Amino acid sequence: METNAVLVNSKDNIAVAIKEIKQGEPVTGIGDREVRANEDIMRNHKVAIAEVAENEPVLKYGERIGFAASPIKAGDWVHTHNLKWEED
């Protein structure tokens, strides 16, 4: 299967889509994790590859880029609608 996402750092709980991922398609290029997209993920956008509880850190590059504004499920699109920059 062709790779459609990149996991930048093994600590990350999100990956970057390198091509559009349609709802229901597997997210590939993330090691041995089995994740399917819960919605369409646009190219160059973030997709969760693990569950992230509300107020928990969202990790990219092995670093915190924000916090979950609401619970994020593996396979969810991660963007401004569910990401915040300050912890409650």
Protein Blocks (a to p, Z undefined) as FASTA:
>chain_A
ZZfbdcfbfkbcbdcdfbdcdehiacehiajadcddfbdcdehiacdfbdcdehiacdee
hiafbdcfbdcdehiacdfklccfbdZZ
